[in-house]
Every structure is written in C-alpha cells, then in structure tokens.
Amino acid sequence: MNAITRLATGLGLAVAAMSQTALAQDYPDRPVEFIVPWSPGGGSDTLMRIVASNLPQYLGAEVPVINMPGVGGTVGLTEASRRDADGYTISQVHEGLLTASATGITDLTWQDFDPVALMTTSPQYLVTNDDQPFSTFEEMVTYAQENPGELTIGVTLGGVPHLHAAMIEEAFDLEFSYVGYEGTGERIRAVVGENLDLAIGDIASAGQFVENGDLVFLAVGATERVEQAPDVPTFTELGADLDLAVTRGIVLPKGSPDEARETLAAALEELSQDETFIEQINNSGADVRFRGPEEYTAYLENLTQTVDRLAEVLAP
C-alpha cells in the first residue's frame, strides 16, 4: 500500500467515524414517524399512542403516529420495512405478524426489522360461562380429555387467539373445536350467550362480564398472578410454562444505525419507568413490560419456534 492509498484509506475511516459520532450526538434532529399498522381506536393504536405521546420528553423529538391498517397489520408493516433505514421511522409488531408469516398470509417476518424494545403486554385469559359441567381449569381439563372435540372455543382463526388455544391444547393434551370470530368482543359475547363453551379474551373485553357473574376466568397466561384478577391461577401454576399474552414492541427498518436503535431503546427504557405512563397503560387494560433489543429479539426467536411448530393447526 503506497502513501497515497494509506492516506485515502485513513481519511475514509476518519470520515466514517466522524459520521457515526455526529449521528450519535445529533440523533434525533427531526420527528421520528411511528407507523401503527392498525386502525385508530383499537388496542394497538390506543397503547402505541400512549407511547408516542410520552416518548418525546425522553427522546428529544416528536413522534407523530401514522395509522396504516390492513391485512392483519401487514400493510403498514410492509410500508415500514421499505422506509429508509435511517432511524426516523419506527413501527409496532405483536404476535399477529408471526402467525401471519407462519400461515402464509404474508412473506414479511419480524426478521425484516431490527427489534428495539418490547413495551406492553396484555395477558390473555381462558374464559367460560357458568353453564358448564366444570367450574375450574382442572375440571375443564378432565372433562375435555374425556370428551375430545366436544368443547367449542372461540378464536380468530389463524390469529393470536388461535395460537394461544393451540398452545393450551398441546400443553394439556386436549382437543377443542374451533369457531372463528373476527374480534375479541364478538367471541366473548358468544360465550356470555352460551353459544360457545370457551374463548380467549382479556381484562378489557371480559372483565366486566366476570364482575357481573356472567363469565369465569379459568386461567391467565401471565407469568405471575394479575393484580386485577388475583384469584385466577396462571398456566404455570396449573402445570404448563405458558406465557400467553399479546405483546407490543417497537421495531426499526432492517439495517438502521446502531446509534439510533440504542438511543431509542434507552429512551423507551426510561419511559417504561415513568409512573404516569405506567398508569395510562394500566388504565387501558395492559401492563408495561420492557425488554431491550437483545432480550426482545430472544423473545421473538423463541416464540417463532412455537408458532412454526403449530403452523399446521393455525392454517386458516
């Protein structure tokens, strides 16, 4: 290598280093657009708007929300994946992307993004009514094993509730008869009306019916008992290490600068400890559960293995 080549190489490295340093010092210097791939007013939109409205004080930039609903969230995520990987577009994923990928609804996967942080979790419950030959989860298991295929369970076919029901089947050696419903409220009302035996739901959709005595929570898919329903056992207590929740995390387009990812993750971690933010999330029927880039990536990798294993069951 001659002197001129060495000089050019050195200058190139210096410029690259200066660019990275400048990004680290200046990022973000303009608003960071947040593509929420769901309709206004839904669970994802509500929770992510809480994130977006509270994040600027920790990030130092505004975070305008852009709703892009369609095809189970894949329209907005496809757009997000095509945006410049410069740190100025973020989006949100949950388990629905994994089921959509596994069942062939979309070629898009979470690996098309750089995971930044998991932010919220909404524990899911197995719900029934009081017109059943069982009143506890253990009694339901015994009945279902003695009568395979008899119990009907309401799910979104090919979606996250379907995944959770299949995980319960697998863990406890059960066989349900699936009935498809588009939305959570629809299937919960079907259980109340005794048109279904079981359903997958959450506090927001089923809590009031449980308080009124119309429904019963048999088990919750949280890692610990939930404060809003302290008498409901977890699946772990009942013998299966199941974490059944709708988790919502923040992602960047693949190949975004490390500095942007680290800055966003640090701001989101600070936000996750903000008492006002926590209260707002709790009031919306979810919990704050922060996981940084590495831990969130590991969570998605482990869940992908489960979804892929159950893909045949989930196929619509």
DRENVEXTI-755371 format. One record per residue (C-alpha): residue in one letter; x, y, z. Coordinates in pm, whole numbers, padded with zeros to 5 digits, always signed. Layout:
AXYZ ...
//
This chain:
M+00000+00000+00000 N+00160+00330-00107 A+00141+00652+00090 I-00147+00796-00113 T-00354+00479-00070 R-00283+00475+00303 L-00383+00838+00329 A-00707+00781+00137 T-00794+00479+00349 G-00723+00669+00666 L-00934+00963+00556 G-01220+00730+00466 L-01214+00567+00808 A-01194+00905+00976 V-01494+01037+00782 A-01696+00725+00866 A-01607+00758+01234 M-01698+01127+01232 S-02032+01049+01064 Q-02116+00789+01328 T-02013+01028+01606 A-02224+01304+01454 L-02524+01071+01433 A-02478+00965+01795 Q-02461+01328+01907 D-02736+01469+01683 Y-02992+01187+01667 P-03275+01258+01657 D-03274+01600+01495 R-03625+01575+01349 P-03951+01390+01425 V-03949+01009+01428 E-04255+00879+01241 F-04442+00596+01411 I-04632+00371+01169 V-04903+00190+01368 P-05028-00085+01135 W-05377-00097+01285 S-05693+00113+01275 P-05750+00410+01508 G-05923+00319+01833 G-05806-00043+01858 G-05583-00190+02126 S-05257-00139+01939 D-05348+00215+01837 T-05453+00312+02190 L-05141+00174+02357 M-04897+00299+02095 R-05044+00649+02105 I-04973+00648+02478 V-04612+00554+02395 A-04589+00818+02124 S-04732+01098+02337 N-04499+01030+02630 L-04179+00941+02445 P-04069+01289+02324 Q-03962+01403+02672 Y-03710+01116+02682 L-03618+01101+02314 G-03595+01472+02245 A-03811+01461+01929 E-04177+01443+01841 V-04322+01102+01748 P-04619+01153+01514 V-04843+00847+01469 I-04947+00735+01120 N-05216+00465+01107 M-05181+00220+00817 P-05427-00065+00879 G-05497-00364+00657 V-05448-00741+00619 G-05377-00817+00982 G-05128-00535+01024 T-04913-00636+00730 V-04993-00335+00508 G-04841-00086+00749 L-04551-00315+00838 T-04468-00366+00470 E-04453+00011+00425 A-04237+00044+00737 S-03997-00222+00611 R-03947-00023+00289 R-03873+00308+00459 D-03517+00442+00471 A-03319+00268+00744 D-03209+00599+00894 G-03370+00578+01238 Y-03657+00812+01154 T-03930+00550+01105 I-04043+00309+01373 S-04331+00065+01378 Q-04503-00181+01608 V-04536-00559+01593 H-04711-00820+01801 E-04765-01194+01778 G-05003-01146+01484 L-04710-01090+01249 L-04561-01426+01350 T-04886-01614+01287 A-04941-01430+00957 S-04589-01528+00847 A-04626-01891+00952 T-04963-01938+00781 G-04859-01777+00453 I-05070-01460+00481 T-04754-01256+00427 D-04391-01311+00329 L-04294-01042+00579 T-04136-01159+00906 W-04010-00988+01217 Q-03656-01059+01089 D-03722-00788+00827 F-03686-00540+01113 D-03443-00452+01390 P-03622-00509+01724 V-03580-00212+01957 A-03789-00286+02264 L-04092-00474+02386 M-04310-00221+02569 T-04651-00358+02670 T-04815-00689+02741 S-05183-00779+02763 P-05223-01115+02942 Q-05482-01341+02783 Y-05736-01546+02976 L-05923-01868+02913 V-06287-01771+02969 T-06604-01974+03017 N-06960-01927+03145 D-07133-02083+03443 D-07346-02319+03231 Q-07074-02584+03213 P-07008-02921+03377 F-06690-02768+03523 S-06601-02460+03725 T-06221-02475+03743 F-05943-02522+03491 E-05854-02865+03631 E-06214-02980+03597 M-06224-02844+03242 V-05911-03043+03153 T-06061-03362+03291 Y-06387-03305+03103 A-06212-03215+02777 Q-05987-03521+02792 E-06289-03744+02849 N-06484-03571+02569 P-06234-03480+02295 G-06360-03226+02044 E-06681-03153+02234 L-06586-02816+02383 T-06609-02524+02143 I-06362-02238+02173 G-06388-01900+02004 V-06073-01766+01837 T-05960-01553+01547 L-05873-01832+01304 G-05507-01814+01207 G-05453-01533+01456 V-05306-01488+01803 P-05606-01630+01995 H-05589-01940+01773 L-05220-01972+01857 H-05290-01944+02230 A-05568-02204+02218 A-05340-02442+02027 M-05068-02393+02288 I-05316-02486+02564 E-05423-02794+02366 E-05064-02904+02320 A-04964-02843+02681 F-05256-03028+02840 D-05325-03292+02571 L-05668-03153+02478 E-05876-03129+02162 F-06105-02829+02112 S-06347-02749+01831 Y-06250-02408+01693 V-06508-02146+01599 G-06385-01838+01416 Y-06474-01484+01520 E-06327-01165+01379 G-06298-00973+01704 T-06247-01038+02074 G-06572-00872+02180 E-06769-01089+01940 R-06646-01418+02081 I-06675-01301+02441 R-07041-01213+02384 A-07090-01557+02227 V-06965-01721+02549 V-07194-01496+02755 G-07485-01601+02532 E-07385-01969+02575 N-07319-02012+02204 L-06961-02106+02289 D-06807-02302+02574 L-06473-02122+02590 A-06288-01825+02448 I-05956-01647+02465 G-06001-01294+02597 D-05850-01024+02815 I-05946-00796+03105 A-06062-00520+02873 S-06304-00745+02683 A-06422-00985+02954 G-06352-00824+03292 Q-06692-00659+03332 F-06873-00984+03247 V-06667-01166+03510 E-06752-00899+03769 N-07120-00938+03682 G-07101-01315+03724 D-07175-01390+03358 L-06829-01531+03287 V-06549-01708+03473 F-06175-01673+03419 L-06032-02027+03431 A-05664-01936+03389 V-05440-01649+03287 G-05141-01660+03055 A-04927-01422+03266 T-04602-01529+03431 E-04744-01421+03769 R-05095-01368+03902 V-05251-01047+03776 E-05343-00772+04020 Q-05680-00711+03853 A-05772-01082+03890 P-05569-01215+04186 D-05778-01530+04231 V-05715-01656+03877 P-05431-01913+03857 T-05158-01891+03595 F-05099-02174+03349 T-04758-02216+03513 E-04928-02292+03845 L-05153-02536+03664 G-04863-02732+03521 A-04756-02573+03193 D-04499-02299+03136 L-04722-02093+02906 D-04682-01718+02859 L-04995-01623+02665 A-05008-01253+02600 V-05040-01000+02323 T-04710-00815+02346 R-04644-00496+02155 G-04292-00395+02064 I-04113-00124+01869 V-03904-00203+01561 L-03690-00018+01307 P-03639-00098+00937 K-03363-00357+00894 G-03015-00208+00887 S-03091+00107+01081 P-02792+00268+01257 D-02692+00110+01588 E-02682+00455+01744 A-03046+00518+01656 R-03150+00180+01794 E-02956+00234+02116 T-03090+00587+02162 L-03448+00474+02107 A-03407+00175+02340 A-03262+00395+02615 A-03548+00646+02581 L-03808+00368+02585 E-03650+00212+02893 E-03672+00546+03074 L-04031+00579+02961 S-04112+00231+03094 Q-04027+00355+03445 D-04246+00667+03423 E-04531+00633+03675 T-04775+00841+03469 F-04705+00628+03161 I-04748+00305+03360 E-05081+00427+03496 Q-05205+00521+03148 I-05110+00178+03010 N-05274+00001+03305 N-05591+00205+03260 S-05601+00080+02901 G-05602-00284+03015 A-05234-00368+02963 D-04909-00379+03159 V-04569-00230+03093 R-04303-00495+03033 F-03980-00353+02895 R-03733-00577+02715 G-03435-00424+02537 P-03307-00514+02188 E-03130-00839+02279 E-03395-00968+02517 Y-03678-00873+02281 T-03503-01046+01992 A-03464-01362+02202 Y-03835-01350+02291 L-03931-01329+01923 E-03693-01612+01831 N-03840-01843+02096 L-04198-01759+02004 T-04123-01818+01634 Q-04025-02177+01715 T-04361-02233+01887 V-04559-02070+01605 D-04377-02270+01338 R-04440-02592+01528 L-04814-02518+01542 A-04842-02366+01192 E-05040-02658+01051 V-05303-02619+01323 L-05320-02243+01266 A-05360-02255+00888 P-05692-02087+00802 
//
